[in-house]
Every structure is written in C-alpha cells, then in structure tokens.
Amino acid sequence: MSSCLGLYIEEHLIKYAKVTKDHDKISVETFGVKFYDKINEAITQIIKETYSQKTPISINISEEMYNYFDMFALLTKNDLQKAIKTEFESYCSEKDYNPNAFETRYAITENILDKQKFKIIHIAENKIELNKRFQEVEGYKLINASPISMSIPNLVKIGKDSNCIVVNIEDKTTVTTILKSKVYNIDILDEGSTDILSRINSKENSYAKSYEICKDTTIYTSEGRTLQTEETSYLEDIMPTLFTIVEKVRNIMQSYSEKFEKIYITGTGALINNVDLYFQEYLNETTCEILRPYFINQTKDLTIKDYIEVNSAISIGLMGLGEGITGINFRKKSFAEDLSNALKIEVGTSKKDKKDKSGLLTWDLNQQLDKTEKNLLRVAVGFLILIIIYSGFSMLLGNQIEKKQQQAQESINKTNAQISLANKDNEKIKTKTNNYTTLIKNLEEENNKLSERNRTRNSIPNLLNQIMTVIPENVQLTSIENTTGTHIVINAQSDKYEQLGYLKAKIKTDVILTNVISTAGQKDSNAVTVKIEGDLP
C-alpha cells in the first residue's frame, strides 16, 4: 500500500488530500482546506496534522505556458525530441524569450485533423517560479510537480473514444478538452475563483469568510428566480465571472466538430449551489454535472461535496502515485538516482555476461575477471571518476547559481513588497480623490440650487410692479399664474383690442417677460380677453 499527500497551492489557500492506493483500490485518508499568510508555515502545519513527515508529496505548478506542435507520426523518439525542441526554440525566438529560462515537458496525442501526425501538448514552466514552488516544500519528500490541467482528468472514468470537457474553476479556470478518451487541448481562462472571492473579500475583509459565503450561495436558474431572497445578495459578485466562463466554454465546444457527452465542473466554483444547473441552462446541447471522483462513494459521515472541495488536491496526489499522464512531472531526479540507474551492476552465479530486464549490462563478480572484463571495469571506473569530478563542479556551480537565484528572489520580493505598498497608497489617494470630487460636486449643486432660489424669490413681486407701470387704464388682469419653473401665464381683458396689444408689446419690449406669445383676442359681449405667456428673465 502506497500513500501520497497532494497539495494544490494557490495565492490564499492550500487544498490538501492524503491519497492511498492498495492494488487497484484508491481511497482518501484525510483532506481539507487551509488559508494562510505564510505559506511555509501552513505547509508544515498540514504535514504535521496529516502525519506526512515521511510521506511522498505531490504539488501543482503555476504559471505554466502551453504550446501545440504537429509532428509526423513516423519520427523516431530522438528525432521527435529534437523536432519539439526546435519548435519551442523557434517560438521563443518569435516572442523574444530565453528558452533556457524554461523547464519543459510534453505529452503526445492523436491529431484529429491529420491522421499522419501527432499533436504535441508542450508545457513550459519558468525555472524561477518552479524553484519558488520547490522551496515551499523544501525539507520534505517531494516526488511530483505537475500542472493541474493535466492531473484533473485522473478523477474521471473516461470510456473508450469518449469526448468530454473538465472545467476546473480554481484561482484561474482550466478547461481540459478530452477527445477519444485522451487529453487533447488545454485552455487557461483568466477568470476564476480569485475574481469571485476578491470581490466578496472587499466587503467582508476575510478571505476565509468569503470562501464560506461562496459555498453557501445558491444560484437560481431562470425558472426559479422568483425564489431569490436576501441570501443571494452576493450573486452580483459571482454571476459576472460564471457568465464569462460559461460563454468561453461554449465557444470552446463550438470550435470542435465532435459532440461532447459531458461537461464536468470542479474546483472552488463548483461549490456554489446549482452551478451545474446554471451551466446546463446555457449549454443544453450536452450534460453538465459536478465532477465526483469515480472511486469515491457516498458515506454516512461525509457528503460528496466534501470531497469535491479538494478535487484538485486529490488529482495531484494521484499523479504522485503514478496515475494519469506520464512524462509531465517537473520534479527532476537527483544526481544520485541518475547515477544509480546508469551504473547498475548485478551480482550473480554465472560468469557469462548478461543483460537485466532494463537492457543494462551486468557482471558476475564471484568469478575471476578475464582480460576483457578487466578492461571494461577500468573504463567504467575511469568513466565514474570523470562523472564524480564533473558532478563536483556541477554541484558547486549549481550551489552558486542557487544562492544568486535566492538573492535575486529576495530582491524581487522586497521590490514587490514596496510596489504593493505603493499600490495601496495609490488606492487610498484615489479613494480620497473620489470622495473630495463627490463633495465638491454636491456643494456646487447646492450652490446652484441656492442661486436659482435667490434669483426667483423676488421675481413675482418685481413682475407685478413692472406690469403696474405699463398696464393701460382700460385693461384688467383677471389672473396671473406661475405654471412651471419661470413660466408665467397672464389672462387680461379690455373693451378694445388696441389696449391689449399695447400691453403685450410693452411686456415684450421692456423685457418684463421673454419668449412672449399670446392668443388671439376673444370677444365676449363687450369685453375682449387674451392670454399672454412668457418666461421670467
């Protein structure tokens, strides 16, 4: 029985799961989620709590870069490796990257567009970022470091020639497309749980509380939106990110002519209640469901949702147990391991040279060596001495490089810390600026209202005084009305048209009112009535 502690590490939290394999039976002994301020202390605490001081550890890498190359299927292994290396160097030249700054791995899959070629999924990780991740678990038995996008399919029991998509909504979202039961393409979306938790954290000021709020939030589909309550107040922080992810997954599906049987949803985003129904509503051409590890059944003490929470850690742990895609482990073997494999000597009872199962030459050391064997042994010893000398210089140089890298990293960390402080100060300044801008705007609006109020306060009395000085003797004002704002309506009557015309003309020429208009005079008995309208100046 073998065990491995899987650690999925992101910016604010670590998901962990201790996975055990006994023949074909896989189980999860212990698991959980831990939020941290200092990552090394958090990892040490997890290892102590899970009693994994001597247990092999498997971790995820971060910031990996994916490229895809097409290679002819008839190439030999050596030629294939050279061709892949050439393709990547060409890519780096186009992007002005240093190819030596990356550690690379690749996986081979069938090319659905050209049966005579392989499709190469090429993965490159910056060596500095990789060393930072290794330093986080320094002092423990690290055996595997793999990208989460390639490990998450370990949880799916994929049938032969099946097509499906695994959407892992973690800090970023990885969309792993599987065609004919093999990983075919990886898409990394910038949107993920970090966007959701950061928006909630800005309100709650607690990343752990934001995480629990996310787990307790329920999404209502179009048929059930009438049931929404105050508990859904955080949907405005969640839905924009989910909508963008769904739209991009739809575009990925539509880029293939093949039909997908299922879309599996996992990661922190999968903990939101009804998220599978939300995906299903927009991707109704296939079946959407939460990814449940195929080897885990419902138990009395734990629900499936408890395991789903740490799916990423479980899949990483399985990589450490030898499950999943081979050849993408970014954890290099030590020099001692390489030397042990290269110089394997078997002690036997037969003097005749033979080869072991791995094809390496072996000798029987119980018999006296002949001349040929002595010559071969001298060559082997000389070769071993050269290797030791070379390894000594390599280790010395490696130590110096590592020290320089550590010094550079410390400088980078200090610079990043200062930048972070500057950004915080900048945000505070922006906040204060916005507050002052709002206050100034409110003050200007109040001043405008006050000015307008003062301007119109004495307008009506002044209007009446001005009309008294110009109104003819035979004209009577039946009403003066301020209808809206500064608009005035005057109803007047007289026994002569000329008197009313004179009044209108004086109101207009003396600018008692502006925009002056009037109705035609209406004669009733001996009186002529007219309505004069205008605006206060």
VOGUTI-955014 format. One record per residue (C-alpha): chain; residue in one letter; x negated, y negated, z; residue number from 1. Coordinates in steps of 0.05 Angstrom, whole numbers. Each point is the difference from the previous one (the first is absolute). Layout:
BEGIN
R  cadena  residuo      c1      c2      c3  num
R       A        a       X       Y       Z  NUM
...
This chain:
BEGIN
R  cadena  residuo      c1      c2      c3  num
R       A        m       0       0       0    1
R       A        s     -28     -68     -21    2
R       A        s      21     -70      21    3
R       A        c     -12     -70     -26    4
R       A        l      19     -69      27    5
R       A        g      28     -43     -55    6
R       A        l      -6     -76      10    7
R       A        y      37     -48     -46    8
R       A        i     -30     -68      15    9
R       A        e      28     -67     -21   10
R       A        e      -7     -71      24   11
R       A        h      42       0      63   12
R       A        l      14      73      15   13
R       A        i     -26      71      -3   14
R       A        k      44      60     -15   15
R       A        y     -30      65      24   16
R       A        a      18      74      -5   17
R       A        k     -38      61      23   18
R       A        v      14      54     -52   19
R       A        t     -13      74      10   20
R       A        k      -4      55     -52   21
R       A        d       5      74      17   22
R       A        h      -5      40     -65   23
R       A        d      59     -29     -40   24
R       A        k      36     -29      60   25
R       A        i      -7     -75       9   26
R       A        s      22     -37      63   27
R       A        v      -9     -69      32   28
R       A        e     -23       4      72   29
R       A        t       4     -73      20   30
R       A        f      12     -66     -36   31
R       A        g      17     -73      12   32
R       A        v     -11     -73     -19   33
R       A        k     -47     -48      37   34
R       A        f      -5     -75      -9   35
R       A        y     -68     -30      12   36
R       A        d     -41     -63       7   37
R       A        k     -68      36       1   38
R       A        i       1      59     -48   39
R       A        n     -59      38      30   40
R       A        e      32       0      69   41
R       A        a      66      23     -29   42
R       A        i     -32      58     -38   43
R       A        t     -39      21      62   44
R       A        q      65       0      40   45
R       A        i      36      41     -52   46
R       A        i     -55      52      -1   47
R       A        k       1       5      76   48
R       A        e      76       6       3   49
R       A        t       1      54     -53   50
R       A        y     -61      37      28   51
R       A        s     -34      -6     -67   52
R       A        q     -72     -15      22   53
R       A        k     -25      61     -38   54
R       A        t      56       4     -52   55
R       A        p     -16     -18     -72   56
R       A        i      29     -67     -21   57
R       A        s      29     -21     -66   58
R       A        i      14     -74     -18   59
R       A        n      27     -41     -57   60
R       A        i     -41     -48     -41   61
R       A        s      24     -70     -17   62
R       A        e      -7     -50     -57   63
R       A        e     -13      55     -50   64
R       A        m       2     -15     -75   65
R       A        y      31      46     -52   66
R       A        n     -19       6     -73   67
R       A        y      23      50     -53   68
R       A        f     -43      30     -55   69
R       A        d      17      49     -56   70
R       A        m     -52      54     -12   71
R       A        f      -2      57     -50   72
R       A        a      18      66      32   73
R       A        l     -58      38     -33   74
R       A        l     -55     -39      36   75
R       A        t     -45      39      46   76
R       A        k       0     -18      74   77
R       A        n     -66     -38      -5   78
R       A        d      21     -37     -63   79
R       A        l      67     -17      32   80
R       A        q     -34     -30      61   81
R       A        k     -47     -41     -44   82
R       A        a      58     -25     -42   83
R       A        i      40     -20      61   84
R       A        k     -60     -37      29   85
R       A        t     -11     -36     -67   86
R       A        e      74     -21      -3   87
R       A        f      -2     -28      71   88
R       A        e     -65     -38     -13   89
R       A        s      32     -29     -62   90
R       A        y      60     -22      41   91
R       A        c     -45     -32      52   92
R       A        s     -38     -37     -54   93
R       A        e      66     -29     -26   94
R       A        k      21     -22      70   95
R       A        d     -70     -23      19   96
R       A        y      -3      51      57   97
R       A        n     -62      36      25   98
R       A        p      14      74     -10   99
R       A        n     -51      18      54  100
R       A        a      44     -36      51  101
R       A        f      53      54      -5  102
R       A        e       7      71      24  103
R       A        t      42      39     -52  104
R       A        r      41      64      -5  105
R       A        y      46      25     -54  106
R       A        a      56      51     -12  107
R       A        i      18      33     -66  108
R       A        t      71      10     -25  109
R       A        e      34      17     -65  110
R       A        n      11     -56     -50  111
R       A        i      73       2     -20  112
R       A        l     -12     -45     -61  113
R       A        d     -58      40     -29  114
R       A        k      -7      75      15  115
R       A        q     -72       0     -25  116
R       A        k     -22     -48      55  117
R       A        f      -3      -3      75  118
R       A        k      24     -60      40  119
R       A        i     -51     -21      53  120
R       A        i      25     -34      62  121
R       A        h     -62     -38      22  122
R       A        i      -4     -28      71  123
R       A        a     -52     -51      21  124
R       A        e     -10     -26      71  125
R       A        n     -45     -57      20  126
R       A        k     -59      29      40  127
R       A        i       3     -56      51  128
R       A        e      74      12      14  129
R       A        l     -14      75       3  130
R       A        n     -57      -9      50  131
R       A        k      45     -45      43  132
R       A        r      52      56       2  133
R       A        f     -53      52      18  134
R       A        q     -26     -45      56  135
R       A        e      70      -2      30  136
R       A        v      -5      75      15  137
R       A        e     -75       1      13  138
R       A        g     -21      53      50  139
R       A        y      56      48     -17  140
R       A        k       4      59     -49  141
R       A        l      23     -34     -64  142
R       A        i       9      51     -56  143
R       A        n      47     -34     -49  144
R       A        a      17     -70     -27  145
R       A        s      52      -1     -55  146
R       A        p      48     -50     -32  147
R       A        i      71       5      28  148
R       A        s      30      -1     -70  149
R       A        m     -34      67     -16  150
R       A        s      14      32      68  151
R       A        i      74     -16       8  152
R       A        p      22      52     -52  153
R       A        n     -26      53      50  154
R       A        l      67      -7      36  155
R       A        v      42      18     -61  156
R       A        k      14      72     -22  157
R       A        i      -4     -14     -74  158
R       A        g      28      53     -47  159
R       A        k     -34      19     -64  160
R       A        d       7     -53     -55  161
R       A        s      38     -45      48  162
R       A        n       1     -75      -9  163
R       A        c       8     -46      60  164
R       A        i     -24     -66      30  165
R       A        v     -24     -11      71  166
R       A        v      10     -72      25  167
R       A        n     -42     -11      62  168
R       A        i      19     -67      32  169
R       A        e     -57     -15      46  170
R       A        d     -41     -64       7  171
R       A        k      -1       1     -76  172
R       A        t      46      46     -41  173
R       A        t     -31      57     -39  174
R       A        v      42      32     -54  175
R       A        t     -27      69     -18  176
R       A        t      28      28     -65  177
R       A        i       0      75      -6  178
R       A        l      11      33     -68  179
R       A        k       2      75     -10  180
R       A        s     -16       9      74  181
R       A        k     -66     -39      -5  182
R       A        v     -18     -71      21  183
R       A        y       1     -40     -65  184
R       A        n      -3     -74      19  185
R       A        i      -8     -46      60  186
R       A        d      31     -69       5  187
R       A        i     -19     -46      58  188
R       A        l      53     -53      15  189
R       A        d     -20     -62      39  190
R       A        e      68       2      36  191
R       A        g       4      45      61  192
R       A        s      16       5      74  193
R       A        t     -51     -54      16  194
R       A        d      44     -51     -34  195
R       A        i      61      23      39  196
R       A        l     -34       4      68  197
R       A        s     -36     -66      -8  198
R       A        r      65     -37     -13  199
R       A        i      34      32      60  200
R       A        n     -63     -12      42  201
R       A        s       4     -74     -15  202
R       A        k      66       0      39  203
R       A        e     -16      51      54  204
R       A        n     -75     -13      10  205
R       A        s     -11      74      12  206
R       A        y     -21      49     -54  207
R       A        a      22      60      42  208
R       A        k      69     -30      10  209
R       A        s       5     -17     -74  210
R       A        y     -15      73     -16  211
R       A        e      56      24      47  212
R       A        i      49     -51     -30  213
R       A        c     -17      26     -69  214
R       A        k      15      72      24  215
R       A        d      67     -22      31  216
R       A        t      25     -40     -60  217
R       A        t      53      29     -44  218
R       A        i       8     -17     -74  219
R       A        y      72      -3     -25  220
R       A        t      14      18     -72  221
R       A        s      50     -38     -43  222
R       A        e      56      45      25  223
R       A        g     -14     -12      73  224
R       A        r     -22     -73       4  225
R       A        t      66     -19      34  226
R       A        l     -26      39      61  227
R       A        q     -60     -46      11  228
R       A        t      -8     -28      70  229
R       A        e     -49     -45      37  230
R       A        e     -48      59       4  231
R       A        t     -16     -10     -73  232
R       A        s     -28     -70      10  233
R       A        y     -70      25     -20  234
R       A        l      24      24     -69  235
R       A        e     -21     -67     -29  236
R       A        d     -72      19      19  237
R       A        i       5      71     -27  238
R       A        m      43      -1     -63  239
R       A        p     -43     -44     -46  240
R       A        t     -59      47       7  241
R       A        l      43      63     -10  242
R       A        f      35     -30     -60  243
R       A        t     -67     -16     -33  244
R       A        i     -26      71      14  245
R       A        v      63      32     -29  246
R       A        e      -5     -43     -63  247
R       A        k     -73      19     -11  248
R       A        v      15      74      12  249
R       A        r      56      -4     -52  250
R       A        n     -49     -31     -50  251
R       A        i     -50      56      14  252
R       A        m      54      53     -12  253
R       A        q      22     -33     -65  254
R       A        s     -72       0     -26  255
R       A        y       3      76      -6  256
R       A        s      42      41     -48  257
R       A        e       3      57      51  258
R       A        k      59       6      48  259
R       A        f     -16      -1      75  260
R       A        e      38      49      44  261
R       A        k     -14     -37      66  262
R       A        i     -28     -63      30  263
R       A        y     -29      11      70  264
R       A        i      -4     -60      47  265
R       A        t     -49       0      58  266
R       A        g     -42     -47      43  267
R       A        t      21     -54      49  268
R       A        g      52     -24     -50  269
R       A        a      34      68       2  270
R       A        l      17     -11      74  271
R       A        i      52     -53     -19  272
R       A        n      68      33       6  273
R       A        n      35      15     -67  274
R       A        v     -61     -21     -41  275
R       A        d      10      63     -42  276
R       A        l      72     -21     -15  277
R       A        y     -25     -68     -21  278
R       A        f     -50      31     -49  279
R       A        q      54      47     -24  280
R       A        e      47     -57     -15  281
R       A        y     -49     -32     -48  282
R       A        l     -34      64     -27  283
R       A        n      63      41     -11  284
R       A        e     -30      39     -58  285
R       A        t     -39      43      49  286
R       A        t       4      25      72  287
R       A        c     -31     -43      55  288
R       A        e     -16      29      68  289
R       A        i     -45     -10      60  290
R       A        l     -63      42      -4  291
R       A        r       1      55      52  292
R       A        p     -62      44       6  293
R       A        y      18      66     -32  294
R       A        f     -28      41      57  295
R       A        i      37     -35      57  296
R       A        n      70      21      23  297
R       A        q      48     -36      46  298
R       A        t     -14      12      74  299
R       A        k      40     -12      63  300
R       A        d     -50     -48      31  301
R       A        l     -18     -40     -62  302
R       A        t      37     -25     -61  303
R       A        i     -28       1     -70  304
R       A        k      -5     -76       3  305
R       A        d     -54       7      54  306
R       A        y     -43      39     -49  307
R       A        i      16     -45     -59  308
R       A        e     -29     -59      39  309
R       A        v     -69      31      -4  310
R       A        n       4      32     -69  311
R       A        s     -61     -37     -24  312
R       A        a     -42      26      59  313
R       A        i      25      71     -11  314
R       A        s     -18      -1     -74  315
R       A        i     -70     -27      17  316
R       A        g      -8      55      52  317
R       A        l      18      53     -52  318
R       A        m     -56     -27     -45  319
R       A        g     -48      15      56  320
R       A        l      26      71       3  321
R       A        g     -15      10     -74  322
R       A        e      71     -10     -26  323
R       A        g      16     -42     -61  324
R       A        i     -44     -27     -56  325
R       A        t     -74      19       5  326
R       A        g     -58     -44     -20  327
R       A        i      26     -67      27  328
R       A        n     -32       3      69  329
R       A        f     -41     -64       9  330
R       A        r     -36      28      60  331
R       A        k     -69      21     -25  332
R       A        k     -36      62      25  333
R       A        s     -61     -12      44  334
R       A        f     -70      15     -24  335
R       A        a      -5      59      47  336
R       A        e      62      31     -30  337
R       A        d     -25     -10     -72  338
R       A        l     -68      29      18  339
R       A        s      32      60      34  340
R       A        n      41      15     -62  341
R       A        a     -58     -12     -48  342
R       A        l     -51      45      36  343
R       A        k      43      59      20  344
R       A        i     -43      63      15  345
R       A        e      31      67      17  346
R       A        v     -36      53      42  347
R       A        g      17      70     -26  348
R       A        t     -26      71      -4  349
R       A        s     -14       3     -74  350
R       A        k     -63     -27     -30  351
R       A        k      32     -12     -67  352
R       A        d      18     -72     -16  353
R       A        k      74     -12       0  354
R       A        k      50     -57      -3  355
R       A        d      53     -15      52  356
R       A        k      72     -16     -16  357
R       A        s     -16     -74     -12  358
R       A        g     -52      19     -53  359
R       A        l     -60     -22      41  360
R       A        l     -64      42      -1  361
R       A        t     -14      40      65  362
R       A        w     -59      41      25  363
R       A        d     -11      58      47  364
R       A        l     -50     -24      53  365
R       A        n      -8      69      34  366
R       A        q     -48      25     -54  367
R       A        q     -69     -23     -21  368
R       A        l       2     -54     -52  369
R       A        d     -28      14     -69  370
R       A        k     -40     -51     -41  371
R       A        t      62     -29     -35  372
R       A        e      37      -8      65  373
R       A        k     -60     -35      32  374
R       A        n      -3     -49     -59  375
R       A        l      74     -13       6  376
R       A        l      -6     -11      74  377
R       A        r     -58     -49     -10  378
R       A        v      42     -39     -50  379
R       A        a      59       1      48  380
R       A        v     -43     -25      58  381
R       A        g     -31     -55     -43  382
R       A        f      70     -19     -23  383
R       A        l      23      -1      72  384
R       A        i     -58     -45      21  385
R       A        l      16     -48     -57  386
R       A        i      72      -2      22  387
R       A        i     -19     -13      73  388
R       A        i     -47     -57     -20  389
R       A        y      52     -29     -48  390
R       A        s      55       7      52  391
R       A        g     -43     -35      52  392
R       A        f      -9     -60     -45  393
R       A        s      73       3     -19  394
R       A        m      23       2      72  395
R       A        l     -47     -58      18  396
R       A        l      25     -41     -59  397
R       A        g      72      20      16  398
R       A        n      -7     -23      72  399
R       A        q     -28     -67     -23  400
R       A        i      57      -8     -50  401
R       A        e      51      19      53  402
R       A        k     -29     -52      48  403
R       A        k       3     -53     -54  404
R       A        q      71      20     -16  405
R       A        q      18      -5      73  406
R       A        q     -32     -69       5  407
R       A        a      36     -21     -64  408
R       A        q      66      28      27  409
R       A        e      -9     -37      66  410
R       A        s     -12     -64     -39  411
R       A        i      61      13     -42  412
R       A        n      42      14      62  413
R       A        k     -23     -65      32  414
R       A        t      15     -38     -64  415
R       A        n      68      32      -6  416
R       A        a      15     -17      73  417
R       A        q     -17     -73     -13  418
R       A        i      42       0     -63  419
R       A        s      57      30      39  420
R       A        l      -5     -55      53  421
R       A        a      -3     -52     -54  422
R       A        n      62      29     -33  423
R       A        k      36      -1      66  424
R       A        d     -19     -73      11  425
R       A        n      23     -15     -71  426
R       A        e      67      33      13  427
R       A        k       9     -41      63  428
R       A        i     -16     -64     -38  429
R       A        k      50      20     -55  430
R       A        t      53      13      53  431
R       A        k     -13     -67      34  432
R       A        t       1     -35     -68  433
R       A        n      66      32     -18  434
R       A        n      29     -21      68  435
R       A        y     -23     -72      -9  436
R       A        t      26      -1     -71  437
R       A        t      68      24      24  438
R       A        l       1     -53      55  439
R       A        i     -19     -55     -48  440
R       A        k      54      22     -49  441
R       A        n      53       1      55  442
R       A        l     -22     -69      24  443
R       A        e       5     -28     -70  444
R       A        e      70      29      -9  445
R       A        e      22     -31      66  446
R       A        n     -30     -67     -20  447
R       A        n      37       3     -67  448
R       A        k      65      17      35  449
R       A        l     -10     -58      49  450
R       A        s     -17     -49     -56  451
R       A        e      61      22     -39  452
R       A        r      44      -7      62  453
R       A        n     -28     -70      14  454
R       A        r      10     -21     -72  455
R       A        t      73      20      -3  456
R       A        r      19     -20      71  457
R       A        n      18     -73     -18  458
R       A        s      18      13     -73  459
R       A        i      76       0       9  460
R       A        p       3     -65      42  461
R       A        n     -46     -34     -50  462
R       A        l      43      25     -57  463
R       A        l      63     -29      31  464
R       A        n     -34     -68      12  465
R       A        q     -25      -2     -72  466
R       A        i      69      18     -28  467
R       A        m      32     -55      43  468
R       A        t     -43     -53     -34  469
R       A        v      19      20     -71  470
R       A        i      72      26       4  471
R       A        p      50     -46     -36  472
R       A        e      60     -28      40  473
R       A        n      52      40     -38  474
R       A        v     -35      67       9  475
R       A        q      16      47      57  476
R       A        l     -42      60      21  477
R       A        t      46      58      17  478
R       A        s     -57      47      22  479
R       A        i     -76       9       3  480
R       A        e     -25      71       9  481
R       A        n     -71      29       8  482
R       A        t      13      67     -34  483
R       A        t     -68      34      -1  484
R       A        g     -70     -25      20  485
R       A        t      -5     -72     -27  486
R       A        h      58       5     -48  487
R       A        i      55     -52      10  488
R       A        v      71      -1     -29  489
R       A        i      40     -66       2  490
R       A        n      75      -4     -16  491
R       A        a      22     -72     -17  492
R       A        q      64     -33     -27  493
R       A        s      19     -67     -29  494
R       A        d      55     -31     -43  495
R       A        k     -52     -17     -53  496
R       A        y     -49      44     -39  497
R       A        e     -50     -56      -4  498
R       A        q      -8      -4      76  499
R       A        l     -15      74       5  500
R       A        g     -50      -4     -58  501
R       A        y     -34     -59      34  502
R       A        l      -7      41      65  503
R       A        k     -31      59     -37  504
R       A        a     -48     -45     -37  505
R       A        k     -23     -35      64  506
R       A        i     -11      67      35  507
R       A        k     -43      22     -59  508
R       A        t     -39     -64     -14  509
R       A        d     -14     -15      73  510
R       A        v     -22      72       9  511
R       A        i      47       9      58  512
R       A        l       7      71     -28  513
R       A        t     -40      37     -53  514
R       A        n      25      47     -55  515
R       A        v      66     -38       2  516
R       A        i      59      30     -38  517
R       A        s      75     -13       4  518
R       A        t      65      28     -24  519
R       A        a      46     -36     -48  520
R       A        g      50     -45      35  521
R       A        q      67      31      16  522
R       A        k      59     -47       3  523
R       A        d      56      16      48  524
R       A        s      55     -52       6  525
R       A        n     -36     -66       7  526
R       A        a     -66      30      27  527
R       A        v     -60      26     -39  528
R       A        t     -42      53      36  529
R       A        v     -71      22     -16  530
R       A        k     -53      47      31  531
R       A        i     -72     -24       2  532
R       A        e     -56      50      15  533
R       A        g     -74      -8      12  534
R       A        d     -60      17      44  535
R       A        l     -31     -40      56  536
R       A        p     -66     -30     -23  537
